[in-house]
Amino acid sequence: VLVGEDENPSFEDGETIYFLADCRHRDIGSVSERVKHVLIEHAQIIEESGFFACNRHYRFLNSLWLPKCSEVRDGGLNNSPSLSRTVLPVATLIGACAFGGCGSLKTVILPAVKEIDFGAFLVCRSLTMISLSAVKLIGHAAFKNCESLTTIALPAASRIGDCAFEGCESLATISL
């Protein structure tokens, strides 16, 4: 069931998807704990620590789809405890610690991202899949302690920061 005005962004389990035209605190405050999937149609930027104050409302959030978001700034989605899947089809910048501490995060779709800042996915222990076909710059410790990451393809990468994959115990293949 989709709550809102847009089409279903194809989350597999068929649960309720909460639709927000943009990301305003009064809308976020009305999110029920039963909502596990959120589509924010018009958000173009997730500001620094943008979801920090919202974690009490989004603590059961599993999937987040931001079709028009061009960047997630520093700490924008960090420490979202149950977030497991994020789709950002037009995002070009992922800021420092943007997803840091998202321990349940398994899948991130970022086909247009060009830059991933330091610690962007720090301690995302469940991260197994990330799509980064356009990334050029990966910052220091960007994927540090992503223990479940097994393979990553970086065909456009021109610079990879120090310790970018430190502690990625399962990482067997990096394709450049």
Secondary structure, 3 states (H helix, E strand, C coil): CEECCCCCCCCCCCCCEEEECCCCHHHHCCCCCCCCEEEECCCCEECCCCCHHHCCCCCCCCEEECCCCCEECCCCCCCCCCCCEEECCCCCEECCCCCCCCCCCCEEECCCCCEECCCCCCCCCCCCEEECCCCCEECCCCCCCCCCCCEEECCCCCEECCCCCCCCCCCCEEEC
